[in-house]
Amino acid sequence: MKVLYMQKLTELFDTHAHLDFPEFADSIPVTVQRALEAGVTRIVTIGIDLESSRKAAKIAGAFDHIYASVGIHPHAAFNLHARDLRALEKIAGERRVVAIGEIGLDYFRKRQSPRIQTQCMKSQIQVAVDTGKPVIFHVRDAWDDFFQIVSEFVPFIRPSVLHCFSGDWGVARRCLDLGFYLSIPGVITFPKAESLQDVVKRSPPDRLLVETDSPYLAPVPYRGKTNEPAFVLYTAAKIAECRKEPLDKVAAQTTQNARDVFGI
């Protein structure tokens, strides 16, 4: 797939991709090469259960430009036993694993009960505390419960990430007050994404990240197609448009923010 490059940027950092998914089977090297050609010099590939977390860590170990985050997505949540937590901690200790996630609460699909999701998230936040890593949170239609749960952990976890942020400015402000970063997906390029565009306009520049959530949520002009890290360029460009700032400034700031979050 040919990517339309708008200009040569200093650097971009895709903070959320799923390179272990079938869409990238046998194509990770060329996918990474397209990303590099678009100025995307760093990618975090994300685990959603123990097996995909192992794959994410393995991919990160094989590519200089890729890091990993490991965790159990709320759709895959279950009652974690001590052996499961030990397994997660072991993967988290591997080279180039920089975060715990994606973890959280999803009441939109509610594939697992809120009780199981809550306990699974709490257990994994404790892993983040114990390992000294930031958390990548997935929260959908569950903000009240999320804020109630996470508030007790905030003093002990590193500044963390709200992946694929979908709340309005009121929710965003609460996240920012807790010290979190807002990770902005390609959704911001959609015509009806006024609420997310408003959040981007109001947020402090040093608390914004960019992501693809590849292979999902491809931005305009690739909406409906398989997303990939190179396309994070279009998300950054839309943020620049919303904030009335140069694209290279947004690229540099969001990349530095990602380096700060993940300690890179």
Secondary structure, 3 states (H helix, E strand, C coil): CCCCCCCCCCCEEEEEECCCCHHHCCCHHHHHHHHHHCCEEEEEEECCCHHHHHHHHHHHHHCCCEEEEECCCHHHCCCCCHHHHHHHHHHHCCCCEEEEEEEEEECCCCCCCHHHHHHHHHHHHHHHHHHCCCEEEEEECCHHHHHHHHCCCCCCCCCCEECCCCCCHHHHHHHHHCCCEEEECHHHHCCCCHHHHHHHHHCCHHHEEECCCECCCCCCCCCCCCCCHHHHHHHHHHHHHHHCCCHHHHHHHHHHHHHHHHCC
